[in-house]
Amino acid sequence: MKRFIFLLALLGSIGTSLAKVTHIDAQQLSNPESFSMIVFGDPQGYSKYDINQPLYELSTSWIAGNVDNLNIKAVLFTGDLVEQNENIVRNRKMLNQTSREMYEWSSHCLKRLDNKVPYMIAGGNHEYGYVRGDEGFTHMPEYYTYERNSKFAETLVATFPNRMGVMSLENSAYEIQDKHWGKILVIAVEWAPRDEVLEWARNLCSGKKYKDHMAILLVHSFLKETSAERTSNKNHAYYKIRPCNHGQEIWDKFVYPCSNVRLVVCGHTGHPGKPAGSTNDFESNTAYRVDNNSAGKPVHQMMYNIQCLGGGWEGNGGDGWLRILEFLPDGETIKVSSYSTLFGVSMTTRHLAHSEDKCNKFEMLIRK
């Protein structure tokens, strides 16, 4: 009898496991010794309309379901998890959720990741002030806390106060370890970071404890779409928040001088439609460039913003697209690909779930 009960339990467990893998369209790494990080680009389009919100949770659920088979060590949010930080007026032309409702939904979706994988969030302009990031106050510390995710205790190594003087995850550093890549330091910073934030980050990277770590910067504003030019204080002067630093200033003050910063991930820019000569919307919402730092080492810089995919500013918020960064066991190559959780969840559209466009499928030689 005991054997029969055990057999039923075993079969039930296997059946559940198989059903789960089939349903979430589980993906595989190209090399079983690799690990991955997931880039989640600007999900504000999911938060601002109730009809789009399930796509946000679908995406975080998919990530949670693939933590093991993709060996996911971190999820990188490029910012703008909500459309407005402080608003109680529903404007049907651009949103039908208040700021509190958007934050609550975003927080709910991130619960799918809690205690499974650490996630880092670059503060976006829409998380600050009233409308577009012109003031320094934010509700981020109220919703994205250290205590909610046990994986922070395993990875978080440093923080720096935000513009309100609050110690939060807005300026935070995380240590990720891998047997092939060694120790990696991921630094996430606030919207348009102040000089003292960049100094804090620079001191971390150059200090004795982390100078031999490969460093990754996660920041909202850094590259422009299509052209891959860096944003700057000059071309972002219409944002009134001060003091501030954007792409070029961040490069000059932090990225270029630090010999171990090898990857920058950002969002922020992008627009609907296809650029001239393009056959897809991705090229209007991605950017990539490589430049050498002060030590002559390549620094890979990528912008990935999904909010205009799936119908433009007022579309479905991004068609469930995520970017997968596969860190190969050679310790120097990252394979980049993009995957749609929306298309992948249905057998009838699964063939559309992988983008073969060159702006979504390439390799980065990080330690060339």
C-alpha positions as CSV (number, residue, x, y, z in Angstrom):
1,M,0.0,0.0,0.0
2,K,2.8,2.4,0.9
3,R,4.5,1.6,-2.4
4,F,1.3,2.3,-4.3
5,I,0.9,5.7,-2.5
6,F,4.5,6.6,-3.2
7,L,4.1,5.6,-6.9
8,L,1.0,7.8,-7.2
9,A,2.8,10.7,-5.6
10,L,5.8,10.3,-7.9
11,L,3.7,10.1,-11.0
12,G,1.7,13.2,-9.9
13,S,5.0,15.1,-9.3
14,I,6.3,14.2,-12.7
15,G,3.0,15.0,-14.4
16,T,2.9,18.4,-12.7
17,S,6.5,19.1,-13.7
18,L,6.0,18.1,-17.3
19,A,2.8,20.2,-17.5
20,K,4.6,23.2,-16.1
21,V,7.5,22.9,-18.6
22,T,5.2,22.5,-21.5
23,H,2.8,25.3,-20.6
24,I,5.5,28.0,-20.0
25,D,7.4,27.1,-23.2
26,A,10.6,26.4,-21.2
27,Q,13.7,27.7,-23.0
28,Q,17.1,26.1,-22.9
29,L,20.6,27.6,-22.8
30,S,22.9,26.9,-25.8
31,N,25.4,25.5,-23.4
32,P,24.3,23.7,-20.1
33,E,27.3,25.3,-18.3
34,S,26.1,28.8,-19.1
35,F,24.1,31.1,-16.8
36,S,21.8,34.0,-17.8
37,M,20.4,37.4,-16.9
38,I,17.1,38.7,-18.1
39,V,16.7,42.3,-19.3
40,F,13.1,43.6,-18.7
41,G,12.7,46.8,-20.7
42,D,10.5,49.7,-19.5
43,P,7.2,47.9,-18.6
44,Q,5.2,51.1,-18.0
45,G,2.8,50.3,-20.9
46,Y,1.8,47.1,-19.0
47,S,1.1,49.0,-15.8
48,K,-0.9,52.0,-17.1
49,Y,-3.9,50.1,-18.6
50,D,-5.7,47.4,-16.7
51,I,-6.2,45.4,-19.9
52,N,-2.4,45.3,-20.5
53,Q,-1.5,44.4,-16.9
54,P,-1.8,40.6,-17.3
55,L,1.1,40.7,-19.8
56,Y,3.3,42.1,-17.0
57,E,2.5,39.2,-14.8
58,L,2.8,36.7,-17.6
59,S,6.3,37.9,-18.2
60,T,7.4,37.7,-14.6
61,S,5.7,34.3,-14.2
62,W,7.6,33.1,-17.3
63,I,10.9,34.3,-15.8
64,A,10.1,32.5,-12.5
65,G,9.3,29.3,-14.3
66,N,12.6,29.4,-16.2
67,V,14.9,30.2,-13.3
68,D,16.3,26.7,-13.2
69,N,16.6,25.7,-16.8
70,L,18.0,29.1,-17.9
71,N,20.1,29.3,-14.7
72,I,18.9,32.9,-14.2
73,K,21.1,34.7,-11.7
74,A,19.5,38.2,-12.0
75,V,16.7,40.2,-13.7
76,L,17.6,43.7,-14.8
77,F,14.7,46.2,-15.0
78,T,15.6,49.2,-17.1
79,G,13.2,51.5,-15.2
80,D,9.8,53.1,-15.8
81,L,7.8,50.3,-14.1
82,V,4.9,52.8,-13.9
83,E,3.7,55.6,-16.1
84,Q,3.5,58.3,-13.4
85,N,4.8,58.4,-9.9
86,E,2.2,60.7,-8.3
87,N,-1.1,60.9,-10.1
88,I,-4.8,60.2,-9.1
89,V,-6.4,61.4,-12.3
90,R,-7.3,58.7,-14.9
91,N,-6.7,60.1,-18.4
92,R,-8.2,57.6,-20.9
93,K,-6.0,59.0,-23.6
94,M,-2.8,57.7,-21.9
95,L,-3.8,55.6,-18.8
96,N,-6.7,54.4,-16.8
97,Q,-4.8,53.6,-13.6
98,T,-3.7,55.9,-10.8
99,S,-0.1,55.9,-9.7
100,R,-1.0,53.8,-6.6
101,E,-2.8,51.2,-8.7
102,M,0.2,51.0,-11.1
103,Y,2.7,50.6,-8.3
104,E,0.6,48.0,-6.6
105,W,0.2,46.0,-9.8
106,S,4.0,46.2,-10.6
107,S,4.7,45.1,-7.0
108,H,2.3,42.2,-7.4
109,C,4.0,41.1,-10.6
110,L,7.4,41.2,-9.0
111,K,6.2,38.9,-6.3
112,R,6.5,36.2,-8.8
113,L,10.3,36.7,-8.6
114,D,10.6,37.1,-4.9
115,N,12.6,34.4,-3.1
116,K,13.5,32.9,-6.5
117,V,15.9,35.3,-8.1
118,P,17.3,38.8,-7.3
119,Y,16.1,41.6,-9.5
120,M,17.7,45.1,-9.9
121,I,15.7,48.2,-10.9
122,A,17.2,51.3,-12.5
123,G,15.0,54.2,-11.4
124,G,13.2,55.7,-14.5
125,N,12.0,59.2,-15.0
126,H,8.4,58.1,-14.6
127,E,9.1,56.9,-11.1
128,Y,10.0,60.4,-10.0
129,G,8.1,63.6,-9.5
130,Y,4.5,64.1,-10.7
131,V,4.7,63.4,-14.4
132,R,8.0,63.1,-16.1
133,G,10.8,63.0,-13.6
134,D,11.3,66.7,-13.0
135,E,11.4,66.3,-9.2
136,G,13.4,64.1,-6.9
137,F,10.7,62.4,-4.8
138,T,9.6,58.8,-5.6
139,H,7.4,56.1,-4.2
140,M,9.9,53.3,-5.2
141,P,11.1,52.6,-1.6
142,E,7.6,52.0,-0.5
143,Y,7.1,49.1,-3.0
144,Y,10.5,47.6,-3.9
145,T,12.0,46.8,-0.5
146,Y,15.0,44.7,0.6
147,E,12.9,42.6,3.0
148,R,10.5,41.3,0.3
149,N,13.0,39.1,-1.5
150,S,15.3,36.7,0.3
151,K,17.6,36.7,-2.7
152,F,18.7,40.2,-1.8
153,A,20.3,39.0,1.4
154,E,22.4,36.7,-0.8
155,T,23.5,39.3,-3.3
156,L,23.1,42.9,-2.0
157,V,26.5,44.4,-1.0
158,A,26.1,48.2,-0.9
159,T,23.5,51.0,-1.1
160,F,23.6,54.8,-1.3
161,P,20.8,57.3,-0.2
162,N,18.3,58.5,-2.8
163,R,17.5,62.1,-3.4
164,M,15.2,62.2,-0.4
165,G,18.0,61.0,1.9
166,V,16.4,57.5,2.2
167,M,18.5,54.4,2.0
168,S,16.7,52.3,-0.7
169,L,17.4,50.0,-3.6
170,E,17.5,52.9,-6.0
171,N,21.3,53.1,-5.7
172,S,22.4,49.6,-5.0
173,A,25.2,47.1,-5.8
174,Y,24.9,43.3,-6.0
175,E,27.5,40.5,-6.2
176,I,26.8,37.6,-8.6
177,Q,29.2,34.6,-8.7
178,D,29.8,32.0,-11.3
179,K,32.6,29.4,-11.6
180,H,33.5,30.4,-15.1
181,W,33.0,34.2,-14.9
182,G,34.2,34.7,-11.3
183,K,32.6,37.6,-9.4
184,I,30.4,40.1,-11.1
185,L,29.3,43.4,-9.6
186,V,25.9,44.8,-10.8
187,I,25.3,48.4,-9.9
188,A,21.8,49.9,-10.3
189,V,21.3,53.7,-10.0
190,E,18.6,56.3,-9.7
191,W,17.1,58.3,-12.6
192,A,19.6,60.9,-13.9
193,P,22.1,60.1,-11.1
194,R,23.8,62.8,-9.1
195,D,27.5,63.3,-9.0
196,E,27.8,61.8,-5.5
197,V,26.0,58.6,-6.8
198,L,28.6,58.2,-9.6
199,E,31.4,58.9,-7.1
200,W,30.0,56.1,-4.8
201,A,29.8,53.7,-7.8
202,R,33.3,54.7,-9.0
203,N,34.7,54.1,-5.5
204,L,33.1,50.7,-5.3
205,C,34.5,49.6,-8.6
206,S,38.0,50.9,-7.9
207,G,38.2,49.9,-4.3
208,K,40.2,46.9,-3.0
209,K,37.1,44.7,-2.5
210,Y,35.6,44.9,-6.0
211,K,38.4,46.1,-8.3
212,D,38.8,42.6,-9.7
213,H,35.1,42.1,-10.3
214,M,33.6,42.6,-13.7
215,A,31.1,45.4,-13.3
216,I,27.7,46.0,-15.0
217,L,25.9,49.3,-14.8
218,L,22.1,49.4,-14.9
219,V,20.8,52.9,-15.6
220,H,17.7,54.3,-17.2
221,S,19.0,57.0,-19.6
222,F,22.2,56.3,-21.5
223,L,21.8,55.5,-25.2
224,K,19.4,56.9,-27.9
225,E,17.5,54.5,-30.1
226,T,18.7,53.6,-33.6
227,S,21.7,55.9,-33.7
228,A,23.2,54.6,-30.4
229,E,24.4,58.1,-29.6
230,R,24.6,58.8,-25.9
231,T,22.0,60.9,-24.2
232,S,23.4,64.0,-22.4
233,N,22.5,66.8,-20.0
234,K,22.3,69.0,-23.0
235,N,19.8,67.0,-25.1
236,H,17.8,66.1,-22.0
237,A,17.7,69.7,-20.7
238,Y,13.8,69.7,-20.9
239,Y,14.0,67.5,-17.7
240,K,14.2,70.0,-14.9
241,I,15.6,67.7,-12.3
242,R,18.9,69.0,-10.9
243,P,21.6,68.0,-10.3
244,C,21.7,65.2,-12.9
245,N,23.8,63.1,-15.2
246,H,22.8,61.3,-18.4
247,G,24.6,59.1,-20.9
248,Q,27.6,61.1,-21.9
249,E,28.2,62.5,-18.4
250,I,27.8,59.0,-16.9
251,W,30.4,57.7,-19.4
252,D,32.8,60.5,-18.7
253,K,32.5,60.5,-14.9
254,F,32.1,56.8,-14.1
255,V,32.1,54.2,-17.0
256,Y,35.2,55.4,-18.9
257,P,37.5,55.8,-15.8
258,C,36.6,52.4,-14.3
259,S,38.6,49.6,-16.0
260,N,36.3,46.9,-14.8
261,V,33.0,48.3,-16.0
262,R,32.4,46.2,-19.1
263,L,28.6,46.3,-19.8
264,V,26.0,49.1,-19.5
265,V,22.3,48.2,-19.8
266,C,19.6,51.0,-20.2
267,G,16.1,51.7,-21.5
268,H,14.3,55.1,-21.7
269,T,14.5,56.0,-25.4
270,G,12.5,54.5,-28.3
271,H,9.5,55.3,-30.4
272,P,6.8,53.6,-32.5
273,G,7.3,52.6,-36.1
274,K,10.0,51.3,-38.3
275,P,13.1,53.4,-39.2
276,A,14.0,53.9,-42.8
277,G,15.3,50.7,-44.4
278,S,14.1,48.5,-41.5
279,T,11.5,45.8,-41.6
280,N,10.6,45.8,-37.8
281,D,9.9,48.0,-34.8
282,F,12.8,46.6,-32.8
283,E,15.3,48.9,-34.4
284,S,13.3,51.9,-33.1
285,N,13.5,50.6,-29.6
286,T,17.0,49.1,-29.3
287,A,20.5,50.4,-29.6
288,Y,24.0,49.0,-29.1
289,R,27.6,50.2,-29.3
290,V,31.1,49.3,-28.0
291,D,33.8,51.8,-26.9
292,N,37.1,51.3,-25.1
293,N,37.4,52.5,-21.5
294,S,40.5,54.2,-20.0
295,A,42.3,50.9,-19.8
296,G,41.7,50.1,-23.5
297,K,39.0,47.4,-22.6
298,P,35.8,47.2,-24.6
299,V,32.6,48.4,-22.9
300,H,29.4,47.1,-24.4
301,Q,26.4,49.4,-24.1
302,M,22.9,48.3,-24.9
303,M,19.5,50.0,-24.8
304,Y,16.4,47.8,-24.7
305,N,12.9,49.3,-24.4
306,I,9.8,47.3,-25.1
307,Q,6.9,49.8,-24.4
308,C,6.2,50.7,-28.0
309,L,6.3,47.1,-29.3
310,G,2.8,45.7,-29.6
311,G,1.1,48.8,-31.0
312,G,3.0,52.0,-30.1
313,W,2.6,54.3,-27.1
314,E,-1.0,53.1,-26.5
315,G,-0.6,49.5,-27.6
316,N,-0.4,46.5,-25.4
317,G,2.8,47.5,-23.6
318,G,5.4,45.3,-25.3
319,D,4.1,42.0,-26.7
320,G,5.8,40.2,-23.7
321,W,9.3,40.7,-25.1
322,L,12.3,40.0,-22.8
323,R,16.0,40.0,-23.6
324,I,18.0,37.0,-22.6
325,L,21.8,37.4,-21.9
326,E,23.5,34.0,-21.9
327,F,26.9,34.1,-20.2
328,L,28.8,31.3,-21.9
329,P,31.3,29.1,-19.9
330,D,34.3,30.6,-21.8
331,G,34.1,33.5,-19.4
332,E,34.1,36.1,-22.1
333,T,31.1,35.7,-24.4
334,I,27.5,36.8,-23.9
335,K,24.9,35.6,-26.3
336,V,22.0,38.0,-26.7
337,S,18.6,37.0,-27.8
338,S,15.0,38.2,-27.4
339,Y,11.9,36.1,-26.5
340,S,8.2,37.0,-26.4
341,T,6.3,35.4,-23.5
342,L,3.0,36.5,-25.2
343,F,3.7,34.6,-28.4
344,G,5.4,31.7,-26.6
345,V,2.5,30.9,-24.3
346,S,0.3,29.8,-27.2
347,M,1.1,26.9,-29.5
348,T,-0.4,28.8,-32.5
349,T,2.0,31.7,-32.1
350,R,5.1,30.0,-30.6
351,H,6.9,30.2,-33.9
352,L,6.9,34.0,-33.5
353,A,8.4,34.0,-30.0
354,H,12.0,34.4,-31.1
355,S,13.3,37.4,-32.9
356,E,15.9,36.7,-35.6
357,D,16.6,40.3,-36.3
358,K,20.3,41.3,-36.0
359,C,19.5,44.0,-33.4
360,N,18.1,41.2,-31.1
361,K,20.5,38.3,-31.9
362,F,24.2,38.9,-31.5
363,E,27.2,38.1,-29.3
364,M,29.3,40.4,-27.1
365,L,33.0,39.6,-26.5
366,I,33.2,41.1,-23.0
367,R,36.8,40.3,-22.2
368,K,38.3,40.5,-25.7
